[in-house]
Structures are given as structure tokens and as C-alpha cells.
Amino acid sequence: MVPTDRKYTREHDWVIIEDGIAKLGITDHAQDALGDIVYVELPTVGDEYAIGDSYTTVESVKAASPVYTQVAGEVIEINEELDAQPELLNQDPYGQFIVAIKISDINENELLNAEEYEELLASED
């Protein structure tokens, strides 16, 4: 079961929106597909992103994968724990956000609820 307290993208990322702030992370499916995560390239607080921009790269023993945002705005917080322990994304992908962005724009049409995301996962199997 995927958590129902957030929205999802077709690229297997999640977003929790609260009080104009979006916390972004990767799904269990994404971390499983990547394998053992060895590095997360964190952005800098104050960086600004448009919808569709890559805001981080997650590197695993298999590949380096850019992660894109469906939210535009300014980075106001980064998960610094991932600098020393990138494997936290493998251990608890829904409990570890990568960045928090103060929203200036959002692409709601591209976000899926938990039920729609589970249907997407089923269709990919």
C-alpha cells in the first residue's frame, strides 16, 4: 500500500503539500528500481526551480537518475541527513523527503492520488 497522505507522479516521485510548502521524495517503487542508493546530489537552500526541472540526482550502484519536480518555487529546506546517509531513501522512502519547496506554481494535473498511483504500478507490472 502506498501512503494516502500525498500525491504521486508517473515518474515515481511523491509530494506532500501543506501550507504552501511541498516536500518531495521518491517512492518505494523508485528506490527498488534504483537499487542501493549511494549518493544524493542535494540542491542548495534558495535554489529556484520551474515545473519539470531536475532538482536532484539520485545515484545508485546501478545508475544515476535525475529527479524532476511538478512544483515550481524556492528550496527552503533540504534533508541534510541524506548527505551522510543516502541509503535512508532505500530504508524508508516515504519517511525521507529530499527537499521542501515554497510553492509558486504547481502542476496539479500531473499529480496522482494514492489509488491512481497504485493503478499505475499495476499497469507497469
DSSP file with accessible surface (Angstrom, degrees, kcal/mol):
  #  RESIDUE AA STRUCTURE BP1 BP2  ACC     N-H-->O    O-->H-N    N-H-->O    O-->H-N    TCO  KAPPA ALPHA  PHI   PSI    X-CA   Y-CA   Z-CA
    1    1 A M              0   0  195      0, 0.0     3,-0.0     0, 0.0   113,-0.0   0.000 360.0 360.0 360.0 135.3    0.0    0.0    0.0
    2    2 A V        -     0   0   12    112,-0.1   116,-0.1     1,-0.1   112,-0.0  -0.718 360.0 -94.1 -92.2 145.6    1.2    3.5   -0.8
    3    3 A P        -     0   0   36      0, 0.0     3,-0.4     0, 0.0    -1,-0.1  -0.304  25.5-150.4 -58.4 143.0    0.6    6.2    1.7
    4    4 A T  S    S+     0   0  117      1,-0.2   110,-0.2   110,-0.1   111,-0.1   0.408  80.8  83.0 -95.9   2.4   -2.6    8.2    1.1
    5    5 A D  S    S+     0   0   96    108,-0.1     2,-0.3   109,-0.0    -1,-0.2   0.286  93.2  42.6 -91.0  12.0   -1.4   11.5    2.6
    6    6 A R  S    S-     0   0   26     -3,-0.4   108,-0.3    10,-0.1     2,-0.2  -0.907  76.4-112.5-147.5 172.6    0.5   12.6   -0.5
    7    7 A K  E     -A   15   0A  81      8,-2.8     8,-2.3    -2,-0.3     2,-0.3  -0.713  28.8-147.9-107.1 164.4    0.3   12.8   -4.3
    8    8 A Y  E     -AB  14 112A   0    104,-2.6   104,-3.2    -2,-0.2     2,-0.3  -0.882   3.6-137.5-132.8 159.4    2.4   10.9   -6.8
    9    9 A T    >   -     0   0    7      4,-2.2     3,-1.7    -2,-0.3     4,-0.2  -0.775  29.5-115.6-111.9 162.9    3.9   11.4  -10.2
   10   10 A R  T 3  S+     0   0  119    100,-0.4    -1,-0.1    -2,-0.3   101,-0.1   0.643 116.2  63.9 -68.7 -13.3    4.1    9.0  -13.1
   11   11 A E  T 3  S-     0   0   96      2,-0.1    -1,-0.3    57,-0.1    57,-0.1   0.257 123.0-103.4 -94.0   8.7    7.9    9.1  -12.7
   12   12 A H  S <  S+     0   0   21     -3,-1.7    15,-2.3     1,-0.3     2,-0.3   0.878  77.9 129.1  72.6  43.2    7.5    7.5   -9.2
   13   13 A D  E     - C   0  26A  14     13,-0.2    -4,-2.2    -4,-0.2     2,-0.3  -0.832  43.6-143.9-116.1 161.0    8.1   10.6   -7.0
   14   14 A W  E     -AC   8  25A   7     11,-2.5    11,-2.1    -2,-0.3     2,-0.3  -0.891   9.3-165.8-125.1 159.2    5.9   11.8   -4.2
   15   15 A V  E     -AC   7  24A   4     -8,-2.3    -8,-2.8    -2,-0.3     2,-0.5  -0.992   6.7-162.1-144.0 131.4    4.8   15.2   -2.9
   16   16 A I  E     - C   0  23A  38      7,-2.3     7,-2.7    -2,-0.3     2,-0.5  -0.983  14.5-159.5-110.6 125.7    3.2   16.3    0.3
   17   17 A I  E     + C   0  22A  69     -2,-0.5     2,-0.3     5,-0.2     5,-0.2  -0.930  21.0 158.2-111.8 125.1    1.6   19.8    0.2
   18   18 A E  E >   - C   0  21A 134      3,-2.7     3,-1.6    -2,-0.5    -2,-0.1  -0.947  67.6 -16.3-149.1 122.1    1.0   21.6    3.4
   19   19 A D  T 3  S-     0   0  154     -2,-0.3     3,-0.1     1,-0.3    -1,-0.0   0.870 127.4 -49.4  53.6  43.1    0.5   25.4    4.0
   20   20 A G  T 3  S+     0   0   40      1,-0.2    83,-2.5    82,-0.1     2,-0.4   0.573 116.9 111.7  77.3   8.0    2.0   26.3    0.6
   21   21 A I  E <   -CD  18 102A  45     -3,-1.6    -3,-2.7    81,-0.2     2,-0.5  -0.948  51.4-157.3-116.2 135.4    5.1   24.1    1.1
   22   22 A A  E     -CD  17 101A   0     79,-2.9    79,-2.9    -2,-0.4     2,-0.5  -0.955   1.2-159.1-113.4 124.0    5.8   20.9   -0.9
   23   23 A K  E     -CD  16 100A  79     -7,-2.7    -7,-2.3    -2,-0.5     2,-0.4  -0.899  17.8-159.2 -97.6 132.4    8.0   18.2    0.4
   24   24 A L  E     +CD  15  99A   8     75,-2.7    74,-3.8    -2,-0.5    75,-1.0  -0.889  22.0 144.1-117.9 143.2    9.3   16.0   -2.4
   25   25 A G  E     -C   14   0A   0    -11,-2.1   -11,-2.5    -2,-0.4     2,-0.3  -0.889  43.1 -91.5-156.0-174.1   10.7   12.5   -2.3
   26   26 A I  E     -C   13   0A   3     70,-0.4   -13,-0.2    67,-0.3    70,-0.2  -0.808  38.4-116.6-110.7 154.4   10.9    9.2   -4.2
   27   27 A T     >  -     0   0    0    -15,-2.3     4,-2.4    -2,-0.3     5,-0.2  -0.303  26.9-106.5 -83.7 169.7    8.6    6.2   -3.9
   28   28 A D  H  > S+     0   0   79      1,-0.2     4,-2.4     2,-0.2     5,-0.2   0.897 122.6  55.3 -59.9 -40.4    9.3    2.7   -2.8
   29   29 A H  H  > S+     0   0   59      1,-0.2     4,-2.3     2,-0.2    -1,-0.2   0.918 108.0  48.9 -59.3 -43.3    9.0    1.6   -6.4
   30   30 A A  H  > S+     0   0   15    -18,-0.3     4,-2.2     2,-0.2    -2,-0.2   0.935 112.1  46.2 -64.7 -46.4   11.7    4.2   -7.4
   31   31 A Q  H  X S+     0   0   22     -4,-2.4     4,-1.9     1,-0.2    -1,-0.2   0.886 112.6  51.6 -66.5 -34.0   14.1    3.2   -4.7
   32   32 A D  H  < S+     0   0  111     -4,-2.4    -1,-0.2    -5,-0.2    -2,-0.2   0.918 110.6  47.9 -66.6 -41.6   13.6   -0.5   -5.5
   33   33 A A  H  < S+     0   0   59     -4,-2.3    -2,-0.2     1,-0.2    -1,-0.2   0.869 112.8  49.5 -67.5 -34.8   14.3    0.1   -9.2
   34   34 A L  H  < S-     0   0   21     -4,-2.2    28,-0.7     1,-0.2    29,-0.3   0.848  95.9-155.5 -71.8 -36.0   17.4    2.1   -8.4
   35   35 A G     <  +     0   0   16     -4,-1.9     2,-0.4    -5,-0.2    -1,-0.2  -0.564  58.4   8.7  87.8-157.4   18.9   -0.5   -6.1
   36   36 A D  S    S-     0   0  111     -2,-0.2    25,-1.8     1,-0.1     2,-0.4  -0.405  76.5-141.0 -64.9 114.9   21.4    0.5   -3.4
   37   37 A I  E     +G   60   0B   5     -2,-0.4    23,-0.3    23,-0.2    53,-0.1  -0.628  27.3 171.1 -81.4 128.8   21.5    4.3   -3.3
   38   38 A V  E     +     0   0B  79     21,-2.5     2,-0.3    -2,-0.4    22,-0.2   0.551  60.9  17.9-115.1 -13.4   25.0    5.6   -2.7
   39   39 A Y  E     -G   59   0B  97     20,-1.7    20,-3.3    47,-0.1     2,-0.4  -0.964  49.6-163.2-161.8 140.2   24.7    9.4   -3.3
   40   40 A V  E     -G   58   0B   1     -2,-0.3     2,-1.1    42,-0.3    18,-0.2  -0.992  19.6-143.0-125.9 119.7   22.0   12.1   -3.4
   41   41 A E  E     -G   57   0B  96     16,-2.8    16,-0.6    -2,-0.4    -2,-0.0  -0.738  25.6-156.5 -82.2 102.4   23.0   15.4   -5.0
   42   42 A L        -     0   0   31     -2,-1.1    14,-0.1    14,-0.1    36,-0.1  -0.603   7.0-131.1 -84.7 140.5   21.2   17.9   -2.8
   43   43 A P        -     0   0   10      0, 0.0     2,-0.4     0, 0.0    -1,-0.1  -0.151  30.2-100.1 -73.5-177.9   20.3   21.4   -4.1
   44   44 A T    >   -     0   0   93      1,-0.0     3,-2.5    33,-0.0    31,-0.3  -0.840  35.6-100.9-106.8 141.3   21.1   24.5   -2.1
   45   45 A V  T 3  S+     0   0   80     -2,-0.4    31,-0.2     1,-0.3     3,-0.1  -0.396 114.0  35.2 -56.1 132.5   18.5   26.4    0.1
   46   46 A G  T 3  S+     0   0   33     29,-2.7    -1,-0.3     1,-0.4    30,-0.1   0.140  84.2 132.8 102.2 -17.6   17.5   29.4   -2.0
   47   47 A D    <   -     0   0   56     -3,-2.5    28,-3.2    27,-0.1    -1,-0.4  -0.365  46.7-144.4 -61.5 145.2   17.7   27.5   -5.4
   48   48 A E  E     -E   74   0A 140     26,-0.2     2,-0.3    -3,-0.1    26,-0.2  -0.936  15.7-170.4-117.7 141.9   14.6   28.1   -7.6
   49   49 A Y  E     -E   73   0A  39     24,-2.6    24,-2.5    -2,-0.4     2,-0.2  -0.962  13.1-144.4-131.3 147.0   13.0   25.5   -9.9
   50   50 A A    >   -     0   0   49     -2,-0.3     3,-2.3    22,-0.2    19,-0.3  -0.657  48.3 -76.6 -98.0 161.7   10.3   25.6  -12.5
   51   51 A I  T 3  S+     0   0   50      1,-0.3    19,-0.2    -2,-0.2    -1,-0.1  -0.357 122.3  24.1 -56.6 131.9    7.9   22.8  -13.1
   52   52 A G  T 3  S+     0   0   39     17,-3.7    -1,-0.3     1,-0.3    18,-0.1   0.295  91.4 131.6  93.0  -9.0    9.7   20.0  -14.9
   53   53 A D    <   -     0   0   68     -3,-2.3    16,-2.2    16,-0.2     2,-0.5  -0.450  63.3-116.3 -72.7 151.2   13.2   20.9  -13.7
   54   54 A S  E     + H   0  68B  47     14,-0.2    14,-0.3     1,-0.1     3,-0.1  -0.764  32.8 178.4 -83.3 124.0   15.5   18.3  -12.3
   55   55 A Y  E     +     0   0B   7     12,-2.3     2,-0.3    -2,-0.5    -1,-0.1   0.552  62.5   5.6-105.1 -11.4   16.1   19.3   -8.7
   56   56 A T  E     - H   0  67B   3     11,-1.1    11,-2.8   -14,-0.1     2,-0.4  -0.982  58.7-133.8-159.7 163.9   18.4   16.4   -7.7
   57   57 A T  E     -GH  41  66B  30    -16,-0.6   -16,-2.8    -2,-0.3     2,-0.6  -0.999  16.1-156.6-124.8 130.5   20.2   13.4   -8.9
   58   58 A V  E     -GH  40  65B   1      7,-2.7     7,-3.0    -2,-0.4     2,-0.4  -0.947  11.8-160.1-107.3 122.4   20.0   10.1   -7.0
   59   59 A E  E     +GH  39  64B  70    -20,-3.3   -21,-2.5    -2,-0.6   -20,-1.7  -0.874  13.9 172.1-107.4 136.0   22.9    7.8   -7.7
   60   60 A S  E     -G   37   0B  11      3,-3.1   -23,-0.2    -2,-0.4   -25,-0.1  -0.719  52.8 -92.2-126.0 180.0   22.8    4.0   -7.0
   61   61 A V  S    S+     0   0  103    -25,-1.8   -26,-0.1    -2,-0.2   -24,-0.1   0.750 127.3  43.7 -65.8 -19.9   25.1    1.1   -7.8
   62   62 A K  S    S-     0   0  147    -28,-0.7     2,-0.3     1,-0.3    -1,-0.2   0.837 124.4 -27.9 -90.6 -41.7   23.1    0.7  -11.0
   63   63 A A        -     0   0   49    -29,-0.3    -3,-3.1     2,-0.0     2,-0.5  -0.986  51.2-105.8-165.5 168.0   22.6    4.2  -12.3
   64   64 A A  E     -H   59   0B  60     -2,-0.3    -5,-0.2    -5,-0.3    -3,-0.0  -0.965  38.4-169.2-109.6 125.9   22.4    8.0  -11.7
   65   65 A S  E     -H   58   0B  41     -7,-3.0    -7,-2.7    -2,-0.5     2,-0.1  -0.965  16.4-137.3-123.5 122.9   18.8    9.2  -12.1
   66   66 A P  E     -H   57   0B  59      0, 0.0     2,-0.4     0, 0.0    -9,-0.2  -0.450  17.9-144.3 -69.4 149.2   17.6   12.8  -12.3
   67   67 A V  E     -H   56   0B   8    -11,-2.8   -12,-2.3    -2,-0.1   -11,-1.1  -0.982  13.9-153.4-119.1 130.1   14.5   13.6  -10.3
   68   68 A Y  E     -H   54   0B 105     -2,-0.4     2,-0.4   -14,-0.3   -14,-0.2  -0.715   6.6-131.9-107.4 153.6   12.1   16.2  -11.7
   69   69 A T        -     0   0    2    -16,-2.2   -17,-3.7   -19,-0.3   -16,-0.2  -0.808  15.2-166.4-107.8 142.2    9.6   18.4   -9.9
   70   70 A Q  S    S+     0   0   25     -2,-0.4    37,-2.5   -19,-0.2     2,-0.4   0.171  79.6  75.9 -99.0  10.6    5.9   19.1  -10.6
   71   71 A V  E     - F   0 106A   1     35,-0.2     2,-0.3   -21,-0.2    35,-0.2  -0.981  69.0-152.0-124.7 134.4    6.2   22.1   -8.2
   72   72 A A  E     + F   0 105A   9     33,-3.3    32,-3.1    -2,-0.4    33,-1.4  -0.811  46.9  76.2-101.8 147.9    7.8   25.4   -9.0
   73   73 A G  E    S-EF  49 103A   4    -24,-2.5   -24,-2.6    -2,-0.3     2,-0.4  -0.958  74.8 -42.3 152.1-164.8    9.3   27.6   -6.3
   74   74 A E  E     -EF  48 102A  78     28,-1.2    28,-3.0    -2,-0.3     2,-0.4  -0.819  48.0-118.5-105.3 135.1   12.2   28.1   -4.0
   75   75 A V  E     + F   0 101A   0    -28,-3.2   -29,-2.7    -2,-0.4    26,-0.3  -0.554  35.9 169.3 -68.8 123.3   14.0   25.5   -1.9
   76   76 A I  E     +     0   0A  70     24,-2.7     2,-0.3    -2,-0.4    25,-0.2   0.534  64.1  17.9-112.4 -12.5   13.5   26.3    1.7
   77   77 A E  E     - F   0 100A  86     23,-1.4    23,-2.7   -33,-0.1    -1,-0.3  -0.977  58.2-163.1-157.0 144.2   14.8   23.1    3.3
   78   78 A I  E     - F   0  99A  30     -2,-0.3     2,-1.4    21,-0.2    21,-0.2  -0.928  33.1-114.1-123.8 153.7   17.0   20.1    2.3
   79   79 A N    >   -     0   0   12     19,-2.2     3,-1.6    -2,-0.3     4,-0.3  -0.705  33.5-176.8 -86.4  90.5   17.2   16.8    4.0
   80   80 A E  T >> S+     0   0  139     -2,-1.4     3,-1.4     1,-0.3     4,-0.7   0.721  72.7  74.4 -65.6 -22.0   20.8   17.0    5.1
   81   81 A E  H 3> S+     0   0  110      1,-0.3     4,-2.5     2,-0.2     3,-0.4   0.820  86.8  64.4 -58.3 -29.8   20.8   13.5    6.6
   82   82 A L  H <4 S+     0   0    0     -3,-1.6   -42,-0.3     1,-0.2    -1,-0.3   0.733  89.4  67.4 -69.2 -20.8   20.9   12.2    3.0
   83   83 A D  H <4 S+     0   0  107     -3,-1.4    -1,-0.2    -4,-0.3    -2,-0.2   0.940 116.1  24.3 -61.4 -47.1   24.3   13.7    2.6
   84   84 A A  H  < S+     0   0   85     -4,-0.7    -2,-0.2    -3,-0.4    -1,-0.2   0.756 137.1  32.0 -88.9 -27.8   25.9   11.3    5.1
   85   85 A Q    ><  +     0   0   85     -4,-2.5     3,-2.1    -5,-0.2     4,-0.2  -0.537  57.9 160.2-133.5  69.4   23.3    8.5    4.7
   86   86 A P  T >  S+     0   0   10      0, 0.0     3,-1.9     0, 0.0     4,-0.3   0.803  71.2  75.0 -61.5 -24.6   21.8    8.3    1.2
   87   87 A E  T >> S+     0   0   70      1,-0.3     4,-2.1     2,-0.2     3,-1.1   0.650  71.9  84.2 -64.7 -11.6   20.7    4.8    1.9
   88   88 A L  H <> S+     0   0   20     -3,-2.1     4,-2.6     1,-0.3    -1,-0.3   0.833  82.8  61.2 -58.3 -29.6   17.9    6.2    4.1
   89   89 A L  H <4 S+     0   0    0     -3,-1.9    -1,-0.3    -4,-0.2    -2,-0.2   0.816 106.6  45.0 -67.3 -29.5   16.0    6.5    0.8
   90   90 A N  H <4 S+     0   0   29     -3,-1.1    -2,-0.2    -4,-0.3    -1,-0.2   0.895 116.2  45.8 -74.7 -42.3   16.2    2.8    0.4
   91   91 A Q  H  < S+     0   0  131     -4,-2.1    -2,-0.2     1,-0.2    -3,-0.2   0.850 135.8   4.4 -72.5 -37.1   15.3    2.1    4.1
   92   92 A D    >X  +     0   0   81     -4,-2.6     3,-1.0    -5,-0.2     4,-0.9  -0.488  65.0 168.2-150.3  69.8   12.3    4.5    4.4
   93   93 A P  T 34 S+     0   0    8      0, 0.0   -67,-0.3     0, 0.0     3,-0.2   0.815  83.5  46.7 -61.4 -30.3   11.4    6.2    1.0
   94   94 A Y  T 34 S+     0   0   41      1,-0.2    -5,-0.1   -69,-0.1   -67,-0.1   0.651 112.9  49.9 -85.7 -13.4    8.1    7.6    2.3
   95   95 A G  T <4 S+     0   0   43     -3,-1.0     2,-0.6    -7,-0.2    -1,-0.2   0.514 101.4  70.5 -98.1  -6.5    9.7    8.8    5.6
   96   96 A Q     <  -     0   0   25     -4,-0.9   -70,-0.4    -3,-0.2     2,-0.2  -0.927  62.9-167.4-117.8 108.3   12.6   10.7    3.9
   97   97 A F        -     0   0   28     -2,-0.6   -72,-0.3     1,-0.1     3,-0.1  -0.504  10.8-154.9 -82.6 160.9   11.9   13.8    1.9
   98   98 A I  S    S-     0   0    0    -74,-3.8   -19,-2.2     1,-0.4     2,-0.3   0.814  70.8  -4.2 -99.5 -49.9   14.7   15.2   -0.3
   99   99 A V  E     -DF  24  78A   0    -75,-1.0   -75,-2.7   -21,-0.2    -1,-0.4  -0.956  54.5-139.8-140.1 160.3   13.7   18.9   -0.4
  100  100 A A  E     -DF  23  77A   0    -23,-2.7   -24,-2.7    -2,-0.3   -23,-1.4  -0.989  24.2-165.7-119.3 131.5   11.0   21.3    0.7
  101  101 A I  E     -DF  22  75A   0    -79,-2.9   -79,-2.9    -2,-0.4     2,-0.7  -0.970  23.4-130.2-122.5 131.7    9.9   23.9   -1.8
  102  102 A K  E     -DF  21  74A 122    -28,-3.0   -28,-1.2    -2,-0.4     2,-0.2  -0.721  43.2-121.5 -76.5 116.3    7.8   27.1   -1.2
  103  103 A I  E     + F   0  73A  42    -83,-2.5   -30,-0.3    -2,-0.7     3,-0.1  -0.423  47.2 160.2 -73.4 127.1    5.3   26.7   -4.0
  104  104 A S  E    S+     0   0A  93    -32,-3.1     2,-0.3     1,-0.5   -31,-0.2   0.569  79.4   0.9-108.9 -21.8    4.9   29.4   -6.6
  105  105 A D  E     - F   0  72A  94    -33,-1.4   -33,-3.3     2,-0.0    -1,-0.5  -0.970  64.7-164.6-159.8 153.4    3.2   27.1   -9.1
  106  106 A I  E     - F   0  71A  35     -2,-0.3     2,-1.0   -35,-0.2   -35,-0.2  -0.997  22.3-136.8-145.8 144.6    2.1   23.5   -9.2
  107  107 A N    >   +     0   0   47    -37,-2.5     3,-1.5    -2,-0.3     4,-0.4  -0.699  29.9 170.3-100.8  76.8    1.1   21.1  -12.0
  108  108 A E  G >  S+     0   0  107     -2,-1.0     3,-1.4     1,-0.3    -1,-0.2   0.818  70.9  65.8 -57.9 -33.2   -1.9   19.5  -10.3
  109  109 A N  G 3  S+     0   0  145      1,-0.3    -1,-0.3    -3,-0.2    -2,-0.1   0.741 100.6  50.5 -63.8 -23.3   -3.0   17.8  -13.5
  110  110 A E  G <  S+     0   0   74     -3,-1.5  -100,-0.4   -40,-0.1     2,-0.4   0.499  92.4  94.4 -92.1  -5.5    0.2   15.6  -13.4
  111  111 A L    <   -     0   0   12     -3,-1.4     2,-0.3    -4,-0.4  -102,-0.2  -0.727  59.6-155.5 -94.7 139.5   -0.3   14.5   -9.8
  112  112 A L  B     -B    8   0A   8   -104,-3.2  -104,-2.6    -2,-0.4     2,-0.1  -0.836  12.8-127.9-108.9 147.2   -2.0   11.2   -8.9
  113  113 A N     >  -     0   0   59     -2,-0.3     4,-2.6  -106,-0.2     5,-0.2  -0.323  42.3 -92.5 -81.3 175.6   -3.7   10.3   -5.7
  114  114 A A  H  > S+     0   0   10   -108,-0.3     4,-2.5     1,-0.2     5,-0.2   0.903 126.4  50.2 -58.9 -40.9   -2.7    7.0   -4.0
  115  115 A E  H  > S+     0   0  129      1,-0.2     4,-2.0     2,-0.2    -1,-0.2   0.932 112.2  46.7 -64.7 -44.5   -5.4    5.0   -5.7
  116  116 A E  H  > S+     0   0   84      1,-0.2     4,-2.0     2,-0.2    -1,-0.2   0.892 112.0  51.8 -64.9 -36.7   -4.4    6.3   -9.2
  117  117 A Y  H  X S+     0   0    0     -4,-2.6     4,-2.5     2,-0.2    -2,-0.2   0.916 107.4  51.6 -67.3 -40.5   -0.8    5.7   -8.4
  118  118 A E  H  X S+     0   0   64     -4,-2.5     4,-2.4     1,-0.2    -1,-0.2   0.890 108.6  52.1 -62.8 -37.0   -1.5    2.1   -7.4
  119  119 A E  H  X S+     0   0  116     -4,-2.0     4,-2.1     2,-0.2    -1,-0.2   0.901 108.4  51.3 -63.8 -40.6   -3.3    1.6  -10.7
  120  120 A L  H  X S+     0   0   25     -4,-2.0     4,-1.2     2,-0.2    -2,-0.2   0.938 109.9  49.1 -61.0 -45.2   -0.2    2.9  -12.5
  121  121 A L  H >X S+     0   0   32     -4,-2.5     4,-0.9     1,-0.2     3,-0.5   0.921 110.7  50.4 -60.3 -43.9    2.0    0.5  -10.6
  122  122 A A  H >< S+     0   0   67     -4,-2.4     3,-0.6     1,-0.2    -1,-0.2   0.881 108.3  52.6 -62.9 -37.0   -0.3   -2.4  -11.5
  123  123 A S  H 3< S+     0   0   90     -4,-2.1    -1,-0.2     1,-0.2    -2,-0.2   0.737 107.7  52.5 -72.5 -21.7   -0.3   -1.4  -15.2
  124  124 A E  H <<        0   0   88     -4,-1.2    -1,-0.2    -3,-0.5    -2,-0.2   0.630 360.0 360.0 -87.0 -16.7    3.5   -1.4  -15.2
  125  125 A D    <<        0   0  166     -4,-0.9    -3,-0.0    -3,-0.6    -4,-0.0  -0.343 360.0 360.0 -72.1 360.0    3.9   -5.0  -13.8
